[in-house]
Amino acid sequence: MLKKVLIANRGEIAVRIIRACREMNIRTVAIYSEIDKNSLHTKLADEAICVGPAPSGKSYLNIKNILEAANLSGADSIHPGFGFLSENSTFAKMCEESNIKFIGPNYKVIDLMGNKSNSKELMKSAGVPVIPGSEGSVKSFQEAKEIAKKIGFPIMIKAAAGGGGKGIRLVQDMKELENAYNIVKQEAKISFNDDELYIEKFIINPRHVEIQILADEHGNVVHLGERDCSVQRRNQKILEESPSTVLDEELRNKMGEAAIKAVKASKYYNAGTIEFLVDKDRNFYFMEMNTRIQVEHPVTEWITGIDIVKEQIRIASGEKLRLKQEDINFRGHSIECRVNAENPDKNFMPVPGEIKGLNFPGGNGVRIDTSVYSGYKIPPTYDSMIAKIIVHAENRDEAISKMKRALEECIIDGIDTNIDFLYRILEDKNFVSGNFDTSFINKMLS
């Protein structure tokens, strides 16, 4: 078992990992930027080391400083959380070269699955359904035109190394193609230092459904069911739930089997997520693989009773999975709402500032994952998510009612938040009936 974990992250995921480690009697090292000196994760960890100034490029993305912190503290492993360096193969490789266990997959697999065009080709060869599109990356605008003519509009142009809703454009017709192609190429270079692109057919009004998997270094793989992530704004998730209202047992089994095929084909290990699009006829297509833990992992933990972070650590320690597929049972319904410091009435503009007063909800079946407290100053430097409220109930109707009650109890004074907007989603008749897709937020706002 690992003895000392450095958490190369901040915010609620750093707090989440620290708590799991403490329950496993593993010592923890927090890293922080100068602006995060008083953050909760620095107070909860056994040690805390400053790795640079506020800009993430000089702190949470500073590989040299993070590895120096690991060596200085004697950490034998690093958990990257999500975002920042979690899917950075160079970081994973440098951890390995420094004899520090990276709590995630091998760097070669991160490279393979992080490139969307290459991973798509691998999935095709493994028999996993994929969206029609380019064969590998698109080398020129002329090639983009030919592919668009072949598969038909609308299409999506995507950065091969993309993620987080960046480097992606919907193109409705040939007139829009050249401008969109150039914009995505530029965004990809700026955001990912890689301007490789690929094209795929745009599935009109799909559901975004992902399958959580666990895989060990001995070839054992299980799936932990699905999460429906269709409630999104600007390609970023706001609310997630499990199980999905669009899946029945047969489709769940098919998608679970496809996810396991994907994992075995890539020789992946640790926790990961296979993301699919489900069309109106309930056909599903591989979209991408996330080679890390997801923001929305708590809904899966609620319905399965499995602590995914602890499983990550056990896998990284070389243990075999203790679970077989037949051991995994799904109970009840879980919903997660992401509470963001933002103003939905001003195009979801982030609103940093000091939290003057704070009351989080509680009660049976309510979980709060956060790193904020009364008096905490939300910095302008990082993501606007400040908390996740997750509920669990016997069925979906009860889960919706419980989440509404939880949001009513949630008081965050001093800053704007999206709490009222989340409540509106839960009251929307289409959401309540399960009749929604990835266009839901845009329709709701129109």
C-alpha positions in Angstrom: 0.0 0.0 0.0 1.2 3.5 -0.8 2.4 5.4 2.3 2.4 9.1 1.3 0.3 10.7 -1.4 0.9 14.2 -2.8 -2.2 15.7 -4.3 -1.4 17.7 -7.4 -4.6 19.7 -7.4 -6.7 22.1 -5.4 -10.3 22.7 -4.3 -12.9 20.1 -3.5 -11.2 17.2 -5.3 -8.0 17.8 -3.3 -10.1 17.7 -0.1 -11.9 14.6 -1.3 -8.6 12.7 -1.9 -7.2 13.8 1.4 -10.2 12.4 3.3 -10.0 9.1 1.5 -6.3 8.8 2.2 -6.8 9.6 5.9 -9.4 6.8 6.1 -6.8 4.5 4.6 -4.1 5.7 7.1 -2.1 7.2 4.2 -0.3 10.5 4.9 -1.0 13.4 2.5 0.9 16.4 1.0 -1.1 19.3 -0.3 0.4 21.7 -2.9 -0.9 25.3 -3.2 -0.3 28.5 -5.1 0.4 31.7 -3.3 -3.2 32.8 -3.6 -4.4 29.4 -2.2 -2.4 29.6 1.0 -5.6 29.6 3.2 -7.5 27.0 1.1 -9.1 24.2 3.0 -7.0 21.5 1.4 -3.9 23.0 2.8 -5.3 22.8 6.3 -6.5 19.2 6.1 -3.4 17.7 4.6 -0.5 16.5 6.8 1.8 18.8 5.0 1.4 21.7 2.5 4.0 23.1 0.1 3.8 26.2 -2.0 4.6 25.5 -5.7 4.4 28.9 -7.2 2.3 32.1 -7.8 -1.4 32.3 -8.6 -1.3 31.6 -12.4 -1.8 27.8 -12.8 1.0 27.7 -15.4 3.4 28.7 -12.7 1.9 26.5 -9.9 -0.6 23.7 -10.5 0.8 23.1 -14.0 4.4 23.5 -13.0 5.7 19.9 -13.3 9.2 20.7 -12.1 8.0 22.4 -8.9 5.4 19.7 -8.2 8.0 16.9 -8.5 10.4 18.8 -6.3 7.6 19.1 -3.7 7.1 15.3 -3.9 10.8 14.6 -3.4 11.1 17.2 -0.6 8.2 15.7 1.3 9.1 12.0 0.6 5.8 11.3 -1.1 5.9 7.9 -2.9 2.9 8.7 -5.1 1.0 11.6 -6.7 -2.8 11.8 -7.3 -3.6 14.3 -10.0 -7.3 14.6 -9.4 -9.1 16.0 -12.4 -8.1 18.9 -14.7 -4.6 20.5 -14.5 -2.1 17.7 -15.0 -4.5 14.7 -14.7 -4.3 13.7 -18.4 -0.8 15.0 -19.1 1.3 12.1 -20.3 4.5 14.0 -19.9 3.8 14.5 -16.2 2.8 10.8 -15.8 6.1 9.8 -17.5 8.2 12.1 -15.4 6.6 10.7 -12.2 7.6 7.2 -13.4 11.1 8.3 -14.2 11.3 9.9 -10.7 10.2 6.6 -9.1 7.0 8.2 -7.9 3.7 6.3 -8.5 1.3 8.2 -10.7 -2.2 7.3 -9.4 -3.7 6.9 -12.9 -2.9 5.0 -16.1 0.4 4.5 -17.8 1.6 7.6 -19.8 1.4 5.7 -23.1 -2.3 5.0 -22.6 -2.9 8.7 -21.7 -1.2 9.6 -25.0 -3.2 7.1 -26.9 -6.7 7.8 -25.4 -6.0 11.6 -25.1 -5.8 11.9 -28.8 -9.4 11.8 -29.9 -8.7 10.7 -33.5 -6.3 7.9 -32.5 -8.6 6.6 -29.8 -11.5 6.6 -32.2 -9.6 4.3 -34.6 -8.7 2.0 -31.7 -12.4 1.8 -30.8 -13.4 0.9 -34.3 -10.9 -2.0 -34.4 -12.2 -3.2 -31.0 -15.8 -3.3 -32.2 -17.0 -0.3 -30.2 -19.5 1.8 -32.2 -18.1 5.2 -33.2 -19.5 8.3 -34.8 -18.9 8.6 -38.6 -16.1 11.0 -39.4 -12.5 11.5 -40.4 -10.1 8.5 -40.5 -7.6 9.9 -38.0 -6.6 13.6 -38.0 -7.4 16.1 -40.7 -4.3 17.5 -42.4 -5.7 20.4 -44.4 -8.8 22.5 -45.0 -9.2 20.8 -48.4 -9.4 17.4 -46.7 -11.9 18.9 -44.2 -14.1 19.9 -47.2 -14.0 16.4 -48.7 -14.9 14.7 -45.4 -17.8 17.2 -44.8 -19.2 16.4 -48.2 -18.9 12.7 -47.6 -20.6 12.5 -44.2 -23.0 15.5 -44.6 -23.7 18.5 -42.4 -24.0 19.3 -39.6 -20.5 18.3 -38.4 -18.3 18.9 -35.4 -14.7 20.0 -35.8 -12.7 19.1 -32.7 -9.2 19.4 -31.3 -7.6 16.0 -31.2 -6.1 16.8 -27.8 -9.2 18.7 -26.6 -11.3 18.6 -23.4 -13.3 20.7 -21.1 -15.5 22.1 -23.9 -12.5 23.8 -25.6 -11.4 23.4 -29.2 -14.8 22.4 -30.6 -17.2 24.0 -33.2 -20.5 23.0 -34.7 -20.6 23.6 -38.4 -24.0 23.8 -40.1 -23.0 24.2 -43.8 -20.1 24.7 -46.1 -20.2 28.5 -45.8 -19.2 28.2 -42.1 -16.6 25.5 -42.6 -13.4 27.5 -43.3 -13.8 30.0 -40.5 -14.7 27.2 -38.0 -11.7 25.1 -39.1 -9.3 28.1 -38.6 -10.8 29.0 -35.2 -10.6 25.4 -33.8 -7.0 25.1 -35.1 -6.0 28.3 -33.3 -7.9 27.4 -30.1 -6.3 23.9 -30.1 -2.8 25.4 -30.4 -3.4 27.9 -27.6 -5.2 25.6 -25.2 -3.4 22.3 -25.8 -0.2 23.3 -27.7 -1.4 20.8 -30.4 -3.4 22.0 -33.4 -4.3 18.5 -34.7 -8.0 18.3 -35.6 -10.6 15.7 -36.5 -14.1 15.8 -37.8 -17.2 13.8 -37.0 -20.9 13.8 -37.9 -22.9 15.9 -35.4 -25.5 13.7 -33.7 -28.6 16.0 -33.4 -29.9 16.3 -29.9 -28.2 13.3 -28.3 -28.0 12.2 -24.7 -24.5 12.3 -23.2 -24.1 9.1 -21.2 -20.8 7.9 -19.7 -19.8 4.6 -18.2 -17.6 4.5 -15.2 -15.0 1.7 -15.2 -12.4 0.3 -12.8 -9.4 -1.7 -14.1 -6.4 -3.1 -12.4 -2.9 -3.8 -13.7 -3.7 -7.5 -13.8 -6.3 -7.3 -16.6 -9.4 -7.3 -14.5 -12.1 -4.8 -15.6 -15.6 -3.9 -14.2 -18.1 -1.2 -15.1 -20.0 0.7 -12.4 -23.0 1.7 -14.5 -23.8 5.0 -16.2 -24.1 8.7 -15.5 -26.3 10.9 -17.6 -24.5 14.2 -18.3 -26.8 15.7 -20.8 -27.6 18.9 -18.8 -24.8 21.1 -20.1 -23.9 24.7 -20.9 -21.3 25.5 -23.5 -20.3 21.8 -23.5 -19.7 21.8 -19.8 -21.8 19.8 -17.4 -24.0 21.4 -14.8 -26.0 18.5 -13.4 -25.4 14.7 -13.6 -27.5 11.7 -12.5 -27.5 8.0 -12.3 -29.2 5.9 -13.6 -30.1 7.6 -16.9 -33.8 7.8 -17.9 -32.9 6.8 -21.5 -31.3 3.4 -20.7 -33.1 0.2 -19.9 -31.3 -2.9 -18.6 -30.5 -4.3 -22.0 -29.0 -1.0 -23.3 -27.1 -0.6 -20.0 -25.5 -4.0 -20.4 -24.6 -3.3 -24.1 -22.9 0.0 -23.2 -21.2 -1.6 -20.2 -19.8 -4.4 -22.4 -18.6 -1.8 -25.0 -16.9 0.2 -22.3 -15.1 -2.9 -21.1 -14.0 -3.7 -24.6 -12.6 -0.2 -24.9 -10.6 -0.5 -21.7 -9.2 -3.9 -22.7 -8.3 -2.7 -26.2 -6.3 0.2 -24.7 -4.7 -1.8 -21.9 -6.0 0.8 -19.5 -5.9 0.5 -15.7 -7.1 2.7 -12.8 -10.5 4.5 -12.8 -11.7 5.9 -16.1 -14.8 6.9 -18.0 -16.0 5.9 -21.5 -18.2 8.7 -22.8 -21.0 7.9 -25.4 -23.6 9.8 -27.3 -27.0 8.1 -27.5 -29.2 9.2 -30.4 -33.0 9.4 -30.6 -33.2 5.8 -31.7 -31.1 4.7 -28.7 -28.1 3.9 -30.8 -24.9 4.7 -28.9 -21.5 5.9 -30.2 -18.1 6.2 -28.5 -17.2 9.9 -28.0 -14.0 9.9 -25.9 -12.3 8.3 -22.9 -11.4 10.3 -19.8 -8.3 8.8 -18.3 -8.9 10.2 -14.8 -11.5 10.5 -12.1 -14.5 12.6 -13.1 -16.1 15.6 -11.3 -19.4 13.6 -11.2 -18.0 10.4 -9.6 -20.0 10.8 -6.4 -23.3 9.8 -8.1 -21.8 6.5 -9.0 -20.5 6.1 -5.4 -24.0 6.7 -4.1 -25.7 4.1 -6.2 -23.0 1.4 -6.0 -21.6 2.0 -2.5 -18.0 1.9 -4.0 -15.4 4.5 -3.0 -13.8 5.2 -6.4 -10.9 7.2 -5.0 -9.9 4.4 -2.6 -10.1 1.9 -5.5 -7.7 4.2 -7.4 -5.2 4.0 -4.6 -5.5 0.2 -4.2 -5.0 -0.2 -8.0 -2.0 2.1 -7.9 -0.6 0.0 -5.0 -0.7 -3.0 -7.3 -3.7 -4.8 -5.8 -6.2 -6.8 -7.8 -9.8 -5.6 -8.0 -11.7 -7.1 -5.2 -14.9 -6.8 -7.2 -16.4 -8.9 -10.0 -19.1 -7.6 -12.3 -21.7 -9.8 -10.6 -20.8 -8.2 -7.2 -21.9 -4.7 -8.4 -25.4 -3.7 -7.6 -27.2 -0.5 -8.4 -29.5 1.0 -5.7 -31.8 4.0 -6.0 -31.2 7.2 -7.8 -28.5 9.9 -7.4 -28.2 13.5 -8.7 -25.3 15.9 -8.5 -25.6 19.7 -8.9 -22.5 21.8 -9.5 -22.6 25.0 -7.5 -20.6 27.7 -9.3 -19.6 31.2 -8.4 -21.1 32.7 -11.5 -24.0 34.9 -12.7 -26.3 32.9 -15.1 -28.1 36.2 -16.1 -24.8 37.5 -17.4 -23.9 34.6 -19.6 -22.6 32.6 -16.6 -19.9 35.1 -16.0 -17.6 33.9 -13.1 -18.0 36.0 -9.9 -15.0 35.7 -7.6 -15.1 37.3 -4.1 -15.4 36.7 -0.4 -18.1 34.4 1.0 -19.6 36.4 3.8 -22.0 33.7 5.1 -22.4 30.1 4.4 -24.9 27.3 5.2 -24.7 24.0 3.3 -27.6 21.5 3.4 -27.5 18.2 5.3 -29.8 15.4 6.2 -30.2 11.8 5.1 -29.0 11.1 1.6 -27.3 14.5 1.1 -23.5 14.8 0.4 -21.5 18.0 0.0 -18.1 18.0 -1.7 -16.5 21.4 -1.3 -13.4 23.3 -0.2 -15.0 26.7 0.7 -15.9 28.1 4.1 -17.3 31.3 5.5 -14.7 34.1 5.0 -13.1 32.2 2.1 -12.1 34.4 -0.8 -12.8 32.8 -4.1 -9.8 33.6 -6.4 -10.4 34.9 -10.0 -7.7 32.6 -11.2 -9.4 29.1 -11.4 -12.6 27.3 -12.3 -15.8 28.8 -10.9 -17.1 25.5 -9.3 -17.1 25.9 -5.5 -19.2 23.0 -4.4 -21.1 19.9 -5.4 -24.3 18.9 -3.8 -25.1 15.2 -4.3 -28.3 13.5 -3.2 -29.4 9.9 -3.1 -33.0 8.5 -2.8 -35.0 5.4 -3.6 -36.2 6.7 -7.0 -35.8 9.7 -9.3 -38.8 11.6 -8.2 -37.6 11.4 -4.6 -34.1 12.4 -5.6 -35.4 15.5 -7.4 -37.4 16.5 -4.4 -34.4 16.0 -2.1 -32.2 18.1 -4.3 -34.7 20.9 -4.4 -34.9 20.8 -0.6 -31.1 20.8 -0.4 -30.8 23.8 -2.8 -33.4 25.7 -0.7 -31.2 25.2 2.4 -28.0 26.2 0.6 -27.1 29.8 1.5 -23.9 31.5 0.1 -23.8 35.2 0.9 -21.4 37.7 -0.6 -21.2 36.3 -4.2 -23.5 35.4 -7.0 -24.1 31.6 -7.6 -26.1 29.5 -10.0 -28.2 27.9 -7.2 -31.5 29.5 -8.4 -30.7 28.4 -11.9 -30.2 24.8 -10.8 -33.5 24.9 -9.0 -35.2 26.1 -12.2 -33.7 23.0 -14.0 -35.2 20.7 -11.4 -38.6 22.3 -11.8 -38.6 22.2 -15.6 -41.3 19.8 -16.9 -39.0 18.3 -19.5 -36.3 17.5 -17.0 -38.8 16.1 -14.6 -40.3 13.8 -17.3 -36.8 12.8 -18.5 -37.5 14.3 -21.9 -34.3 16.2 -22.5 -31.0 16.0 -24.3 -27.8 18.1 -24.7 -29.8 21.0 -26.2 -31.9 21.3 -23.0 -30.1 24.3 -21.5 -30.2 26.3 -24.7 -33.9 25.6 -25.1 -34.5 26.5 -21.5 -32.8 29.8 -21.9 -34.4 30.7 -25.3 
